[in-house]
Amino acid sequence: MISLYGIREEREYGYGGWTGNRETIRELVATFDEVQDAKDYVKNSTLAAADKPYFRADPISGKFRYRKGSLLRYYESCEIEIEEEESPPPHNPIMPNGTINETRSPTRM
């Protein structure tokens, strides 16, 4: 499964305003079957101005990297992660001679 994560920085505010602390938030936005589908989604969501070297996304001030209507709209960047599905361990495996493999620990009395 291919996962698309949105990444944004959240500023911490206190009684006197912004405390100067930031926290990076990484949230699952969507999943895809193919890596190319995820890359195409990001490419189609990205605004043309966001590719310029001077561009800095700041959703708080209304400067977005991604198009309106995109799931990535309120994020500053994104990440595509490939998660390999783990195969479960065998359940009730059968030994080559046809018996069920039962391992028991010795009991003490």
ABEGO torsion letter per residue (X at the ends): XBBBBBBBBBBBBBAAEBAGBBBBBBBBABBBABAAAAAAAAAAABBAAAABAABBBBAAAGBBABBBGBAAAABABBBBBBBBBBBBBBBGBBBAAGBBBBBBBBBBX
